[in-house]
Amino acid sequence: MTSETVIIGGGVIGLAIAIELKLRGTRVTVLCRDFQAAATHAAAGMLAPDAENIPNEAMRSLCWRSRALYADWTRKLEELTGLNTGYRPCGILAPVFEEAEGQEGRGAGGEKLIFSSPSSPAYWLNREAIHQYQPGLGAEVIGGWWYPEDAQVDNKALAHVLWTAAESVGVELKDGITVEAFLQQQGKVVGVQTNAGMISAAHYVLASGAWSNELLPLPVRPRKGQMLSVRIPEFAPELPLKRVLFGQDIYIVPRRDRLVIGATSEDVGFIPDNTPEGIQKLLQAAIRLYPQLKHYPIQEFWWGFRPATPDELPILGTSYCQNLTLATGHYRNGILLAPVTAALIADLILEQKSDPLLADFHYSRFQSKPSTSTPMLTHSANFSNGHRSAISPQHSPVETRLIASLPIEDSPLIIAGKTFKSRLMTGTGKYRSIEEMQQSIAASDCQIVTVAVRRVQTKAPGHEGLAEALDWTKIWMLPNTAGCQTAEEAIRVARLGREMAKLLGQEDNNFVKLEVIPDLKYLLPDPIGTLQAAEQLVKEGFAVLPYINADPMLAKRLEEVGCATVMPLASPIGSGQGLKTTANIQIIIENAGVPVVVDAGIGSPSEAAQAMELGADALLINSAIALSPNPGAMARAMNLATVAGRLAYLAGRMPIKDYASPSSPLTGTITS
């Protein structure tokens, strides 16, 4: 099947973009895994950029712009379908409890205050005014903010209207279609592999929300939200709550016959279902805010998965591939941002018009900028790990000879969007001479070489002239923070490393190997300091490759904050003890959604092969090569071992049995 534009994702963002493109004359197909599972259905429908007091200036501007579009946008949808979206410019009331008193800019006597912007006013209501304005609030409420320009929409009604509108204008809607992988050639997407076969288009839009990371290496994680509704009892003479209440860790949204209460925010992956703890927290906070609802009958519980990024801002705009556009990671504001996202993405695709605001939401704030010829990582269900790719492989010369004519499907190593043919990384330390280091790196066929920033800066022995010794147009520098004992030190040195890479011509190199090692005897990394430094460096746009103990929980946390890889040690640095942490490394590999690089402690090629056979994506080996009597030969041996281990992993090991099994069958043998 071929379409002009294929949109992956049938939630509010995907459908809004589809309708906008179709109304501008484009043929559009929407591929939806499960329409009812979209976060749209699990939301409350608040349009609350002021009540949420969004701190990021660009995000505030984007939200304000979208809120301003909402009245015309929903009216257009209602005219297309004859259905009601439930849009209400009702304003939002944010009550304040006594312990939250002392907010900046508050007034006395209910006077109008400008809280965020002249275009977005807020009013402070004192205790008397707020209780008069909204009867029934809890006795602990001592005042509150009134945000007159915030609004709400019935999220479930909106989802139905969007689907109906898309059908009415001729968008081809395909529900129950799971996209399994992007297929790419020469920097372009040439198709998507789905459970219903291959689908091709001229252009593609990724709008699959919390599931985006299953297709591309984007730092989008599910953030579970639990919610419930209570029914307004028949004895109530009229709707008792007339406006949205936005409280501390709680909101209550009035609908015609019920009150919607939400929402938790839980970093638990895709674990479904409501929990007693989650519902209890919501009810306690809601009753404190609006006590009379404790008498209302519970109507319904539900949950959903918001698409969260490390900075809680969406990812919008162009991607590594020239015909793939990103519109995901909207977190709490997908419904609010639907109109402006649709307009900006349509302008970008059809007119190549990039609004200045898009620059603040580009994916590159999390990852290093890839070269124009670099294909993007794709995901496939063919392998056990989410980060295995179905792209046709590109191999080093040795690997090419070994794999020729074999029915083996592999993928290149892709880290932070950059593709590497070799799965062996090497270092520059401990060599007896610059010449030995040069020969070894050449013999290893590696493409990534790690460099200690501090040692280069101080011209430490063995590092004099290092910058000039290697051809940095062919080798990707991995600056490392070796020698740093605290998170603060490591962050500072990482920034210096980025500048060092730029000075050597790698303008787009944001890679850093993060080492935080206060233990000078055993050189074991500090897990707390590593996590702290990683969080900050990811926010600053680094592609962080953290060196860690083989701790599966730490590895997962580092992945969740946006690290480009995890690098567990096999045994202590420079010890040559080999794989002492096999069981934990296997767990890390099994659960990782980013490449796993085994780092430190490998002493021989057999150990390198064993690490790759476990399913590691790559190895970093320095001491075993540099300290060998013949470093060049050992570098070549490590290269061959890495390739052999990878091939063995892909081929699959024979089962282990408790008994012998003859190599030759007994049937057809000569008998007396």
Legacy VTK file of the C-alpha trace (Angstrom):
# vtk DataFile Version 3.0
C-alpha trace
ASCII
DATASET POLYDATA
POINTS 672 float
0.000 0.000 0.000
1.275 3.496 -0.831
0.087 6.826 0.603
1.328 10.383 0.355
1.672 10.758 4.139
1.505 8.032 6.765
0.948 9.047 10.393
1.902 6.529 13.051
-0.409 7.138 16.003
-4.164 7.630 16.244
-4.393 9.771 19.369
-5.317 13.439 19.482
-1.978 14.568 18.003
-1.946 12.089 15.118
-5.593 12.729 14.198
-5.246 16.515 14.445
-2.246 16.456 12.084
-4.052 14.087 9.709
-7.102 16.337 9.446
-4.963 19.445 8.909
-2.929 17.779 6.148
-6.046 16.401 4.485
-7.785 19.772 4.522
-4.705 21.196 2.782
-5.004 18.648 -0.022
-2.748 15.791 1.073
-3.641 12.097 0.918
-3.237 10.780 4.478
-3.288 7.376 6.188
-3.324 6.992 9.983
-1.964 3.774 11.491
-3.349 3.222 14.970
-2.294 0.428 17.306
-5.412 0.710 19.490
-7.589 3.812 19.312
-9.056 3.203 22.787
-5.577 2.948 24.358
-4.528 6.461 23.301
-3.709 8.818 26.174
-6.484 11.084 24.840
-9.120 8.782 26.314
-7.518 8.781 29.755
-7.126 12.544 30.147
-9.309 15.136 31.861
-9.363 17.662 29.027
-8.014 20.658 30.938
-6.552 23.450 28.815
-4.519 24.948 31.627
-1.229 26.611 30.686
-1.815 29.325 33.293
-3.022 27.102 36.120
-0.075 24.748 35.569
2.249 27.771 35.788
4.578 26.299 33.140
8.134 27.506 33.899
9.654 27.030 30.420
9.189 30.180 28.345
9.031 28.439 24.968
6.550 25.886 26.300
4.368 28.644 27.748
4.335 30.420 24.401
3.443 27.215 22.575
0.612 26.458 25.023
-0.778 29.985 24.916
-0.762 29.931 21.141
-2.601 26.611 21.071
-5.170 27.723 23.639
-5.885 30.771 21.479
-6.616 28.473 18.520
-8.972 26.204 20.447
-12.313 27.969 19.932
-11.971 28.143 16.127
-10.417 24.674 15.918
-13.196 22.936 17.841
-15.862 24.917 15.978
-14.408 23.692 12.678
-14.446 20.102 13.928
-18.033 20.436 15.111
-19.088 21.838 11.733
-17.435 18.889 9.962
-19.156 16.294 12.142
-22.252 17.818 13.706
-20.931 16.588 17.059
-20.066 18.465 20.261
-16.479 18.502 21.575
-17.477 19.807 24.995
-15.156 22.800 24.658
-15.860 25.324 27.447
-13.850 28.526 28.044
-14.779 28.214 31.707
-11.618 29.402 33.421
-9.816 27.423 36.105
-9.751 28.018 39.859
-6.592 27.066 41.762
-7.321 27.009 45.515
-4.404 27.397 47.915
-4.010 25.783 51.323
-2.399 27.568 54.231
0.949 25.757 53.913
1.212 26.942 50.297
0.754 30.576 51.272
3.313 33.184 50.321
3.182 32.872 46.561
4.797 35.652 44.606
2.532 38.376 43.359
-0.446 37.572 45.544
-2.779 40.390 46.431
-5.222 41.157 49.215
-8.882 41.916 48.794
-9.301 40.072 45.514
-7.638 42.659 43.284
-6.545 41.705 39.769
-2.873 40.755 39.421
-0.827 40.073 36.303
0.747 36.703 37.169
2.492 35.457 34.039
1.971 37.775 31.130
-0.102 40.801 30.140
-1.886 38.479 27.700
-2.671 35.916 30.392
-4.054 37.578 33.538
-4.692 35.938 36.886
-6.829 37.127 39.795
-6.054 36.470 43.436
-9.140 35.690 45.541
-8.830 35.907 49.308
-10.530 33.468 51.669
-13.885 35.243 51.705
-13.945 35.824 47.969
-12.983 32.281 46.920
-15.512 30.590 49.206
-18.197 32.923 47.927
-17.137 32.378 44.322
-17.097 28.571 44.706
-19.137 27.271 47.652
-18.219 23.911 49.135
-14.436 24.242 49.164
-12.524 22.736 52.108
-12.137 24.818 55.247
-8.320 24.778 54.845
-8.534 26.779 51.589
-7.295 30.288 52.443
-7.501 31.772 48.948
-6.671 30.955 45.389
-5.897 32.028 41.860
-8.532 32.483 39.204
-7.260 31.932 35.647
-10.035 33.238 33.392
-8.463 32.297 30.060
-7.916 28.616 30.821
-10.580 26.233 29.583
-11.598 22.599 29.223
-12.764 20.169 26.575
-14.438 16.777 26.977
-11.481 14.571 26.058
-13.519 11.485 25.163
-15.940 13.540 23.086
-12.987 15.220 21.381
-11.406 11.860 20.528
-14.682 10.689 18.952
-15.090 13.961 17.056
-11.529 13.817 15.713
-11.934 10.236 14.481
-15.294 11.103 12.879
-13.892 14.293 11.329
-10.925 12.410 9.905
-13.292 9.888 8.308
-15.532 12.645 6.947
-12.709 14.486 5.173
-11.301 11.293 3.661
-8.389 10.335 5.906
-7.769 6.594 5.662
-7.958 5.262 9.216
-6.461 1.872 10.032
-7.051 0.748 13.621
-5.394 -2.367 15.028
-2.209 -1.783 13.002
1.055 -2.130 14.919
4.122 -0.593 13.311
7.104 -2.841 14.008
9.987 -1.022 12.301
10.981 1.806 10.012
12.877 0.671 6.926
15.470 3.175 5.748
17.827 3.664 2.856
20.304 6.499 2.378
18.780 8.761 5.006
15.158 8.256 3.970
12.344 6.107 5.284
11.188 3.840 2.455
8.448 2.049 4.360
7.107 0.848 7.671
6.840 -2.815 8.540
3.507 -3.556 10.243
1.569 -6.567 11.444
-0.433 -6.183 8.233
2.542 -5.970 5.881
4.660 -3.204 4.389
3.197 0.299 4.045
4.982 3.009 2.039
4.550 6.751 1.703
6.302 9.881 0.528
6.361 11.251 4.080
5.953 9.836 7.587
4.939 11.377 10.916
5.710 9.695 14.239
2.930 10.616 16.680
2.681 7.430 18.721
2.950 9.040 22.150
4.244 6.868 24.972
5.073 4.081 22.508
7.418 6.203 20.345
10.552 4.749 21.939
9.621 1.307 20.616
10.308 2.578 17.095
13.019 5.217 17.451
15.704 5.933 20.063
13.863 8.944 21.461
13.821 9.632 25.209
10.044 9.227 25.489
8.865 7.149 28.453
5.364 6.198 29.612
4.213 8.060 32.723
1.189 6.300 34.124
-1.750 8.363 35.353
-4.637 6.917 37.362
-8.004 8.663 37.438
-11.565 8.154 38.580
-14.961 9.771 38.341
-17.799 10.166 40.837
-21.421 10.532 39.871
-23.272 13.654 40.946
-26.166 12.317 43.031
-29.765 12.920 42.074
-30.443 14.867 45.280
-28.149 17.670 44.092
-30.516 20.399 42.800
-27.992 21.610 40.223
-24.373 21.056 39.212
-22.680 21.861 42.556
-19.219 22.420 41.071
-19.318 24.821 38.147
-15.624 25.262 37.406
-12.438 23.259 37.220
-10.523 23.058 40.517
-6.763 22.796 40.139
-5.307 21.939 43.528
-2.062 20.652 44.957
-1.379 17.318 43.191
-5.080 17.025 42.324
-7.667 18.404 39.935
-11.422 18.069 39.756
-13.164 18.647 36.436
-16.961 19.011 36.409
-18.905 17.385 33.598
-22.651 17.307 33.067
-23.406 14.420 35.432
-20.059 13.578 37.040
-16.815 14.907 38.449
-13.522 13.708 36.932
-10.677 13.403 39.453
-7.006 13.029 38.562
-4.276 12.220 38.302
-1.312 10.277 39.593
2.062 10.493 37.855
3.925 7.188 38.104
7.175 6.157 36.430
6.335 2.438 36.287
6.618 1.701 32.577
3.615 0.107 30.908
2.287 -1.559 34.074
-1.503 -1.377 33.687
-4.461 -1.158 36.083
-5.549 0.995 38.973
-4.046 0.450 42.401
-5.536 1.002 45.876
-2.669 3.356 46.752
-3.149 5.489 43.644
-6.913 5.800 44.028
-6.618 6.449 47.771
-4.220 9.362 47.194
-6.557 10.894 44.644
-9.623 10.578 46.861
-7.881 11.970 49.947
-6.607 15.020 48.053
-9.927 15.570 46.276
-11.984 15.341 49.501
-9.643 17.787 51.207
-10.189 20.221 48.349
-13.942 19.681 47.919
-15.278 17.728 50.942
-18.834 17.048 49.836
-17.751 14.665 47.062
-17.027 12.059 49.764
-20.758 11.343 49.646
-20.878 10.921 45.865
-21.016 7.398 44.403
-17.896 6.251 42.575
-18.642 5.798 38.890
-15.475 4.595 37.170
-11.701 4.038 37.500
-9.216 4.150 34.616
-5.585 4.784 33.764
-3.448 5.866 30.822
0.148 6.440 29.774
1.396 9.967 29.139
4.417 10.323 26.817
7.064 11.977 28.993
10.488 13.281 27.995
13.323 14.075 30.443
12.527 17.802 30.329
8.743 17.205 30.048
8.604 19.121 26.752
7.401 17.683 23.434
9.613 16.579 20.564
8.515 18.395 17.416
9.975 18.882 13.961
12.442 17.227 11.650
14.310 13.997 12.357
17.445 12.202 11.166
15.525 11.208 8.032
14.478 13.907 5.584
10.980 12.451 5.108
10.199 11.659 8.753
8.691 14.274 11.065
8.403 13.925 14.851
5.372 14.973 16.912
5.525 13.179 20.248
6.360 13.528 23.947
3.564 15.994 24.774
3.323 14.595 28.331
0.458 16.356 30.204
-0.456 18.732 27.396
-1.287 16.613 24.347
-4.906 17.723 24.199
-4.019 21.373 24.775
-1.282 21.350 22.125
-3.197 19.484 19.413
-4.274 22.564 17.363
-0.875 24.261 17.300
0.995 20.988 16.718
-1.230 20.211 13.728
-0.652 23.645 12.216
3.117 23.722 12.785
3.681 20.174 11.501
1.517 20.766 8.421
3.460 23.958 7.642
6.721 22.063 8.047
5.736 19.139 5.810
3.868 20.971 3.052
5.636 24.330 2.933
9.018 23.521 4.539
8.171 26.379 6.863
9.772 25.925 10.261
8.270 28.143 12.943
10.976 29.649 15.203
9.364 27.993 18.219
10.098 24.523 16.832
13.810 24.970 17.518
13.125 24.683 21.258
11.454 21.298 20.834
13.828 19.604 18.387
15.016 16.094 19.273
18.658 17.207 19.060
18.444 18.752 22.526
18.784 15.176 23.839
21.176 13.720 21.289
24.184 14.692 19.231
23.437 15.963 15.768
23.906 13.116 13.250
25.559 13.490 9.894
23.187 13.785 6.947
24.152 10.346 5.699
23.537 8.587 9.011
20.543 6.262 9.041
18.393 6.281 12.154
18.003 3.369 14.509
14.904 1.280 13.949
13.383 -1.316 16.184
12.167 -4.760 15.321
10.406 -7.560 17.083
12.911 -10.021 15.561
15.249 -9.796 18.566
14.723 -9.949 22.291
15.951 -6.412 23.023
13.973 -3.338 22.034
17.053 -1.699 20.558
17.788 -4.404 17.956
17.368 -3.134 14.432
16.037 -4.579 11.214
18.142 -2.370 8.942
20.404 -4.136 6.452
23.863 -4.266 8.072
27.020 -2.399 7.226
30.124 -4.210 8.436
33.833 -3.710 8.845
36.092 -5.492 6.301
36.730 -8.414 8.662
33.033 -8.761 9.458
32.111 -8.582 5.794
34.358 -11.533 4.965
32.977 -13.569 7.852
29.311 -12.835 7.186
29.419 -13.127 3.394
26.742 -15.506 2.105
25.474 -16.315 5.620
21.697 -16.065 6.271
22.288 -13.702 9.207
20.357 -10.467 9.684
22.136 -7.896 11.816
22.065 -4.172 12.400
24.757 -1.552 12.730
25.638 -0.173 16.138
23.745 3.092 16.582
24.411 5.382 19.519
22.490 8.643 19.899
21.550 8.506 16.232
25.062 7.969 14.894
25.890 4.726 13.065
29.077 2.733 13.601
30.228 -0.323 11.664
32.566 -1.601 14.366
31.366 -2.854 17.754
34.793 -2.500 19.358
35.786 0.747 21.050
39.335 1.344 22.230
41.246 3.846 24.334
44.412 5.896 24.160
45.949 5.334 27.609
48.778 3.101 28.910
50.563 2.651 25.561
54.356 2.675 25.607
54.451 5.108 22.691
52.228 7.134 20.414
53.289 4.876 17.539
52.057 1.733 19.303
48.765 3.448 20.028
48.348 4.484 16.388
49.149 0.984 15.101
46.773 -0.660 17.589
43.836 1.595 16.796
44.348 0.925 13.083
44.589 -2.834 13.660
41.423 -2.865 15.792
39.228 -1.436 12.983
37.488 0.593 15.703
35.638 3.805 14.949
35.200 5.143 18.507
38.239 6.060 20.590
37.887 7.333 24.136
40.143 10.167 25.297
40.660 11.375 28.875
39.943 15.103 28.738
42.004 15.961 31.810
45.068 14.065 30.622
45.027 15.747 27.228
44.592 19.164 28.849
47.517 18.627 31.205
49.682 16.862 28.578
50.037 13.894 30.937
52.635 11.259 29.964
51.432 9.273 26.975
48.979 11.999 25.962
51.370 14.573 24.523
50.491 15.265 20.910
47.458 12.968 21.076
45.185 15.463 19.352
47.481 15.466 16.301
48.274 11.735 16.388
44.906 10.461 15.133
42.803 11.302 12.084
39.650 12.660 13.714
37.844 12.804 10.370
37.757 8.983 10.459
37.571 8.286 14.196
34.768 9.457 16.476
36.150 10.944 19.666
34.584 9.838 22.936
35.794 12.343 25.544
35.753 10.813 29.017
35.690 12.315 32.467
38.395 10.025 33.909
39.837 11.360 37.146
36.622 13.051 38.283
35.565 12.160 41.817
32.274 14.087 42.014
29.295 14.777 39.782
30.174 18.480 39.687
33.706 17.745 38.462
32.442 15.350 35.815
29.909 17.872 34.479
32.593 20.541 34.199
35.056 18.206 32.447
32.335 16.944 30.081
31.746 20.514 28.933
35.483 20.894 28.304
35.466 17.620 26.367
32.722 18.862 24.078
34.743 21.963 23.303
37.849 19.811 22.713
35.944 17.734 20.142
34.784 20.893 18.390
38.340 22.220 18.210
39.338 18.988 16.468
36.651 19.463 13.824
33.818 17.380 15.294
31.336 20.232 15.596
28.361 17.935 16.175
30.052 15.703 18.767
28.103 15.801 22.028
29.287 12.379 23.225
30.778 11.946 26.665
31.876 8.837 28.514
30.800 9.648 32.041
33.066 8.432 34.830
32.564 9.486 38.463
35.113 7.539 40.533
35.903 8.667 44.108
37.335 5.230 45.019
41.050 5.497 44.222
41.953 1.932 45.241
39.422 -0.191 43.354
38.308 2.506 40.892
34.649 1.569 41.264
32.174 4.168 39.954
29.929 6.151 42.291
26.309 5.243 41.340
24.709 8.289 42.973
27.179 10.770 41.512
26.932 9.105 38.100
23.141 9.408 38.059
23.255 13.034 39.222
25.796 13.996 36.567
23.951 12.056 33.856
20.665 13.857 34.558
22.324 17.258 34.211
24.374 16.381 31.124
21.337 14.950 29.313
19.517 18.226 29.991
22.474 20.053 28.424
22.190 18.020 25.239
24.992 15.514 25.780
24.843 11.951 24.502
25.870 10.353 27.794
27.635 6.970 27.894
27.870 6.224 31.644
30.456 3.829 33.099
28.759 1.914 35.911
28.907 -1.099 38.163
26.887 -3.971 36.697
23.780 -2.794 38.525
20.559 -3.524 36.569
18.472 -1.008 38.530
20.997 1.793 38.039
21.253 0.915 34.348
17.487 1.294 34.001
17.429 4.608 35.851
20.197 5.974 33.629
18.297 4.888 30.544
15.138 6.554 31.884
16.908 9.905 32.338
17.999 9.774 28.697
21.471 8.235 28.556
22.540 7.042 25.107
24.038 3.758 26.392
24.883 2.002 29.621
28.433 0.705 30.148
28.625 -1.912 32.914
32.028 -3.114 34.039
33.008 -6.752 33.580
35.502 -6.427 36.448
37.552 -3.528 37.905
39.334 -1.188 35.481
42.672 -2.489 34.238
42.445 -5.698 36.289
42.180 -8.098 33.336
40.037 -10.363 35.514
37.516 -10.964 32.742
33.765 -11.393 33.162
33.042 -11.408 36.889
29.578 -9.840 36.591
28.025 -12.071 33.924
24.671 -12.620 35.640
24.037 -8.905 36.171
25.197 -7.970 32.673
22.715 -10.476 31.260
19.901 -8.819 33.224
20.985 -5.386 32.006
21.039 -6.581 28.394
17.636 -8.216 28.731
15.994 -5.054 30.061
17.867 -2.370 28.132
16.297 -0.182 25.498
19.635 1.446 24.669
22.928 -0.156 23.559
24.836 -2.014 26.283
28.616 -1.603 26.103
30.687 -3.895 28.337
33.522 -1.773 29.677
36.562 -2.562 31.849
38.170 -5.790 32.982
38.270 -7.803 29.750
41.754 -9.283 29.453
41.687 -11.728 26.539
39.925 -12.243 23.196
38.023 -15.249 24.587
36.514 -12.980 27.252
35.640 -10.395 24.598
33.858 -13.059 22.557
32.026 -14.275 25.650
30.751 -10.758 26.428
29.416 -10.390 22.881
27.817 -13.842 23.045
25.787 -12.598 26.017
24.188 -10.061 23.655
26.249 -6.960 24.445
26.055 -4.380 21.689
29.701 -3.358 21.921
32.887 -3.547 23.989
35.346 -0.934 25.212
38.820 -2.415 25.643
41.985 -0.475 26.470
44.367 -2.087 28.998
44.250 -5.582 27.466
45.508 -4.122 24.197
47.873 -1.424 25.441
49.612 -3.655 28.016
50.088 -6.618 25.683
53.695 -7.313 24.562
52.337 -6.900 21.011
49.503 -4.344 21.164
48.853 -4.323 17.399
48.357 -8.086 17.238
46.183 -8.051 20.345
44.058 -5.234 18.877
43.429 -7.349 15.772
42.606 -10.370 17.953
40.106 -8.324 19.978
38.478 -7.160 16.745
38.093 -10.740 15.494
36.777 -11.868 18.890
34.195 -9.086 18.940
32.968 -10.046 15.460
32.949 -13.764 16.309
31.032 -13.187 19.535
28.441 -11.074 17.751
27.979 -13.726 15.049
27.634 -16.426 17.694
24.984 -14.382 19.502
23.003 -13.870 16.292
23.358 -17.513 15.252
22.223 -18.850 18.640
23.880 -21.371 20.884
23.031 -25.060 20.783
21.028 -26.298 23.790
23.004 -27.746 26.707
22.063 -31.350 27.485
22.681 -33.652 30.425
23.520 -36.544 28.143
25.585 -37.295 25.043
24.129 -36.923 21.551
25.971 -38.447 18.560
27.128 -36.064 15.850
26.274 -38.584 13.148
22.832 -40.288 12.967
22.699 -44.021 13.638
20.270 -44.702 10.798
21.852 -46.086 7.631
24.994 -47.396 9.342
26.594 -50.688 8.243
25.653 -53.562 10.509
26.907 -57.157 10.600
LINES 1 673
672 0 1 2 3 4 5 6 7 8 9 10 11 12 13 14 15 16 17 18 19 20 21 22 23 24 25 26 27 28 29 30 31 32 33 34 35 36 37 38 39 40 41 42 43 44 45 46 47 48 49 50 51 52 53 54 55 56 57 58 59 60 61 62 63 64 65 66 67 68 69 70 71 72 73 74 75 76 77 78 79 80 81 82 83 84 85 86 87 88 89 90 91 92 93 94 95 96 97 98 99 100 101 102 103 104 105 106 107 108 109 110 111 112 113 114 115 116 117 118 119 120 121 122 123 124 125 126 127 128 129 130 131 132 133 134 135 136 137 138 139 140 141 142 143 144 145 146 147 148 149 150 151 152 153 154 155 156 157 158 159 160 161 162 163 164 165 166 167 168 169 170 171 172 173 174 175 176 177 178 179 180 181 182 183 184 185 186 187 188 189 190 191 192 193 194 195 196 197 198 199 200 201 202 203 204 205 206 207 208 209 210 211 212 213 214 215 216 217 218 219 220 221 222 223 224 225 226 227 228 229 230 231 232 233 234 235 236 237 238 239 240 241 242 243 244 245 246 247 248 249 250 251 252 253 254 255 256 257 258 259 260 261 262 263 264 265 266 267 268 269 270 271 272 273 274 275 276 277 278 279 280 281 282 283 284 285 286 287 288 289 290 291 292 293 294 295 296 297 298 299 300 301 302 303 304 305 306 307 308 309 310 311 312 313 314 315 316 317 318 319 320 321 322 323 324 325 326 327 328 329 330 331 332 333 334 335 336 337 338 339 340 341 342 343 344 345 346 347 348 349 350 351 352 353 354 355 356 357 358 359 360 361 362 363 364 365 366 367 368 369 370 371 372 373 374 375 376 377 378 379 380 381 382 383 384 385 386 387 388 389 390 391 392 393 394 395 396 397 398 399 400 401 402 403 404 405 406 407 408 409 410 411 412 413 414 415 416 417 418 419 420 421 422 423 424 425 426 427 428 429 430 431 432 433 434 435 436 437 438 439 440 441 442 443 444 445 446 447 448 449 450 451 452 453 454 455 456 457 458 459 460 461 462 463 464 465 466 467 468 469 470 471 472 473 474 475 476 477 478 479 480 481 482 483 484 485 486 487 488 489 490 491 492 493 494 495 496 497 498 499 500 501 502 503 504 505 506 507 508 509 510 511 512 513 514 515 516 517 518 519 520 521 522 523 524 525 526 527 528 529 530 531 532 533 534 535 536 537 538 539 540 541 542 543 544 545 546 547 548 549 550 551 552 553 554 555 556 557 558 559 560 561 562 563 564 565 566 567 568 569 570 571 572 573 574 575 576 577 578 579 580 581 582 583 584 585 586 587 588 589 590 591 592 593 594 595 596 597 598 599 600 601 602 603 604 605 606 607 608 609 610 611 612 613 614 615 616 617 618 619 620 621 622 623 624 625 626 627 628 629 630 631 632 633 634 635 636 637 638 639 640 641 642 643 644 645 646 647 648 649 650 651 652 653 654 655 656 657 658 659 660 661 662 663 664 665 666 667 668 669 670 671
